[in-house]
Every structure is written in C-alpha cells, then in structure tokens.
Amino acid sequence: MATTSTPLPPIERWTRTDRPPADVREAMNEAAQLPSDAPKDAAPPVKLSLVHAVNPPRIAFLGANMERHPRSSWGPNTRENYTIIVVTAGKGEYFLDGVRHAVSAGQCFMLPADAYTYYHTDWEDIWTIWTLSFTGEDCESLMRRCGFSMIHPVVNVAEPADFAALIQLMLEHGERTYTNALTLQGLLYEFIALLLETGQPFEENIDSKDNDYIERAISYIQNHLHESLQVNDVAEALFISRSYLTTLFRTYLRITPKVFIMKAQMFEAAEKLRSTSMPIAQIAATTGYSTPFAFSKTFKRIMGMSPREFRSRFTNPDNIQEG
C-alpha cells in the first residue's frame, strides 16, 4: 500500500538567508522519512556531498612529447612558455642562463619562459625524457610552489614513471576536439598536483638576502649583455663588493661571476647566430666584444665550436631573420 506524503503548506515569503517557517521544516523532515510500510532491512538514506569552491591556477596546456635519441638536444634558445622535462632513464646536462646542471633518471627540470636554456643527452648514457609545456599568468608562482627556482631548476621525483604515464595519456588525446582539450587540461592539473605532492626540491638553506642578490645580479647581467660587462659593474650595481658577489655565485651557482657573464653572452650570441643573418663581427659587437677574434675564441671555448660552425650546424634557413 503506497503512502502519501503530507503536502507542504503554502510557501510564505521568506528569504534564502532566513530559516524556513516551523511548519515548512516539519513537513520537509516528514517527507524525508522512510515510508511506514518499508521493509525493516531497507537501506537507510545515504547522502554524500562536497562543497569546495576551487580557484584553479591560471595555466593552460600547450604540448607534450617523449624522446629518446642519441642526438637529443635543444637550444641554446629562449621559449615564450614554461616547460617541465622528466628524465626516466639515462642522464644529460641542462644549462640555464649559462649555469650547468647535471640531470639524470629520477629528476625533472624546469625551462622558464624568456630565459636562455640548452640541454642535451649524455652521449654514452642516452636519456629518455618526457616533456610538458604550458603557459599562463600563474606559471611562475606555481613553479616556485613546486620547488623550482632560477638557482635550483632541478627537482627530484620518487616515481618518474607516474609522470611519464600522465604524459603518455596526453599523447593519446592528440585529436583536436573540445573533449580532448578538457582532458588535456585536466591531465595538466593532475601532473602539477602530483609534482606538488611528491616532488623533492633541492634542499639548501639559502638566505633570503643572498637569494635576492643573486637574482638581481642575474637580471642585471641579462639586461646588459650588449655591453663590455665586468664583474665590478655588477657588484657596483648591487652596492656590494666584488668578493661578496663572487662568494655568492661560487656557493650557490658553482660558477664565478666572470664565467657566468661569458656564458650568458655566448648564449645570447648563439641565438643570434641561429636565428638571424647578422654578420659574426656585428654579433660580437652586440655581445660586448670589441674584436671578432676575441669573440670567436671565447665562443669556441664555451660552446665547443666556432661561431661559423655553430651557425652551419644549428641554423634552419626557413627561420632566418634579416640582421
């Protein structure tokens, strides 16, 4: 025999912020009860709910790939977006603004936007790398939360295969559909969440003042690569001594300011060699060198080949800009 619920009384005017009148609450409670003739072993009512207003970071998926190749390398160049590369096998080298970082299986490294980067596999222990690129207003702050910085752009990961599996799923949703776009965005969030949860940032206690000096020094050098820049120029701009600046760079970057400046200038020159038809003598002048000979000598020492050889090996004629 079916039961009939008590009809709700006429609804009076009451706002959402007020409690319903007593008679309305009583009728609602009665309607929520099991019918009187329901079986004794009937399952009780169940309700599960979650209220969590999410404000997701403003990042957007751009691309992903996997690579294992004996000539795997990229750069020196800059990117307009952020990239994270996970190494699941082998080892290689990563250069960020001229600073070398050794990377191997079980680590991932960040390529920040608008910074000169270069990486390559070890020729004997070839790496397998999984790459994820993204863009957005919150990239920089999110990378800091993940443990990355310009000083320490490498983070250890306990289970690199988990990150590889997420990128593999991304690669399986390559067709350009709206549902795939949503899936890729969701996988990007899952990747970042996994990194936040399991990543193991480089643990070194760096004084906030020291960190500020280093970041300001790097910024000053990047903005004055076209000049005949000396270590004293950087120290004076930061109002610190040359010896203190050298100690900071040696302690935290494992490199002297002088070598850092040379590498940054050579990376800048390499990008111009790769992407423009600018004469080598002009490139030398725009990176602070008064003679092409001195420039070519330094370039070969840093890059392992002459400017002319670098241009012939790494230039894509279709991308050349007139100098």
N, C-alpha and C positions, 0 to 999 in steps of 0.2 A: 504494500500500500504506500503510495507516494505521499510524502509530506509536503505541505505548502509553507513557505516561509512567510513570516509576518511582513506585510507591506510596510515600507518606510513611510513615515509621516511626511506631510508636505514640507518641502525644504524651505526654511526661513532664510532670510538674508543674513549671511554671516561670512566674514572674510576668511581667506585661507590661513591667515595667521591666528585666527581665533579657534578655540576648541569647538567642535560641533555641539549643539544642544544635547542635553542628557538623554532625551527620548530618541534622538538620532543615534547616539552612541550605543544605547541599549539594543536598538533594532539591528545595528551593524554587528554587534557581538553575537546576537542570537542567530543571525544569518550565517555566521562563520562556524557554528557548531555542527557536528555530525548529525544526520537525521536520527530520530529516536529508534527507527527500525533497522538501523545499520548493523551489520554483523559485529559481534563482540570483538572478533580478531581483526577488524578492519584497520588498516594502517592509519595512524594519526596524521593530521595535516602536516605538511612539510613546506617550509619556505626558506630559500637561501637567497641572500641578496648582498650586493656590494655597492657601496657608494664611494667613489674615488674620482674626484674631478681631476683629470690628467691634463697637465700642461706640457706636452711633449717638446723636446728641444727642436729648434728650427734648423733641421738638416734635411737634405734631400739626396736620395740615391742617384749616382751618376754612372757607375760602371763597375765591373768585376772581371777578373781573369785569373787563370792559373798558368804557370810557366815553369818548364824545366828544359834548359837549353845550355849547352856548353859555352855559348857566347852571350848569355843573358846579361844585359846591362841597360842602363838608361841614363841620359844626360851627358855632360852637365847641362842643366836647364832649369827653368822655373815652371811652376804649374799655377793655374788660377784656382785650383781646388785642393782639398785635403785628401791624402791617400794613406791608408794603413796597409802594410805588407807583412804577412805572416810567413815565417820560414818553417816548413815542416820537415825538411831534410837538407843536409849539406850545410854550407856556410858561404859567406861572402863579405863584402865591405860596403859600407854606406858612408857617404860624405855629405855633411850638412854645413853649408857655408864654409867649406874648406876643412872642416874638422872630421877626422876619420873615426868611424865606429865599426868595430868587428861585430858581425851578427852571425848567428848560427841557429840550427833547429831548436825550437822551443822558445823563440823570441819573435817579436814583431817590432817594426819600426815605422815611425810617422814621417811623412813627407808634407811639411806645412805649405800653405799657399804662399806664393811670392818669395820663396827662398831658393837659393841655388843648391840643387841636390844632384848627386851622382851615386849610382850603385852598380855593382857587378858581382857575379858569382865567383867563387874560388875556382880556378881552372882545374884543380885536381879533385876537389870535393864539391861537385856541382850541386847547387841548391835547387829545391823545389819551393816556389813562392806562390802565395795566393794574395791577390791584390783587390782592395776595395776602395773606390773613390766616391767622394760625396762633397757637397757644398752646402752653404747656408750660414746664417748670421751667428749661430751658436757653436760653430765648429771649434774655434779657438778655446773657448771656455770649456767645452766638452772634452777636448783633448787634455786639458790640464787636469780635469777630474779623473781621467783615465790614467794619469801619471806621466804623460809626455811633457817635455819641455824642449826648448831650443838647446839647452845644455845637455839634457839626457833624453834623446828622442827614441830610445830603445826600451822596451818593456818585456819582461819575461812572462810567458804564459805556460801554465801547467799542462794543458791539454790542447796543443795546437791543432790536432785532428778535429776538434769540435768547431773551431773557426773555419777550417777547410771545408767541413761538411756544410756549414751555412753558405759559404761562397759557392759550393757545388750546387746547392739548391737554387741560388740566384742564377747560375748559368743555365739551369734547366727551365727558366722562365724568361727566355730571350725574346719570345714573340711580343711585339708591341701592342698589347691590349691594355685596357683600363684595369682589368682584374690583375694582370701581371704587374702593372705599375704599383698597385696597392700591396701586392705580395712582396715585391722587391723592397718597398719602403718599410714594410713590417720586418723583413729579414735584416734590413739595416739596423733597425732599432734593437732587434734581438742580438745582433753581433755586438753592438756597443754595450748593451746590458751585460752580456757575457764577459766582455773585457773589463767593465767596471767591477764585476763580481769576482773574477778570477785572476785578473792581471796582477803582476807583481812588479811595481815600479822600481826603478833603481833607487836603492836606499843609501842616501848620503846626506848627512845633515849639512845643508848649505845655509849660511847666514843670509837673512833676507837682504841685508845691506850689500853683501858680496854679490848676491844674485842680481840685484838692481844694477850694480856697477858693470857686471858682465853683459847684461842685456843692453844697457846703454852704450857700452863700448862696441858691441856687435852692430847695433843700429847706426852708430856714428861711422863706423868703417864702411858699412854698406852704402851709406849716403855720400861717401867721399872717395869712392873707388877711382874716380877720374883724375884724382889729384896724386901728386908725388907724396903719398901719405907716409908719415913716420910714426913710430911708437910714441914719441914725445907729443905729437899732435893730439893723439887720442887721450893720453894721460892729462894733458892740459885742458882738453875739452871737458873732462870729468872732474877736474880740480883734485886729482890725486897724483901721487908720484909715479914715475915710470917703474920703479922697483915693485911697488904695490900692485900695479896693473899686471906686471909680469908674473908675480906670485899668484894672483887670481887665475890667470889663464893657465899657468902650469898646474895648479892644484885641481881646477875643476874641468878644464878642457884638454889637459895633457898636451898642450901645444903652447909655443911662445907667441906673444902678440905679433912679432915680426913675421913669423911663418904664417900665422893666420891671415895677416894683411896680404901677403904674397899669394896665398891660395885663393883668397876671395877675389883678388884682381885677376888671377888666371882663369877662375871660373867665369867671371864676367867676360873676359876676352874669348873664352871658348864658346860662349853663347853667341857672341857677335860673329865669330868665325863660322859657326854652324848655320846661322840664320840670316846673314847678310852677305853682300858682295863687297863690303868695306875693305880697302887695302890693308895689309898687315901693318904697314907703317902708321896708318891712321888709327887702327885698333890699339897699337902700342901707346900712341899719344893719349888716347881716351881712357887708358888704364894707368896713367901716371908714369909712363916710361918715356924718357927723352930720346932714346935711340931704338930702332928696330932690333939691333943686335942684342942689347941688354934684355929687351923684352923676350926675344926668341930663346935666349939662353935660359931665362927663368921659366918660361913656358915649358920647355922640354924637361927641365928638372922636376917640375910639379906634375905635368901631365904625361910624361913618358914618351913624348914625340914632339916634333917640331910643329909650329903653327900651320905650316903648309900641309904637312902630312895629316894633321888633325882635320883640317878643312876638307881634304880629299876623301877621308875615310868616313866622316860623320855628317857631311852635308847632303841634304836632299835638295836637288836642283829645283824641284817644284815649289819649295817653301822659301826660296831665297828672296830677301827683300833688298831693294837697291840701297846701297850705303850712301 
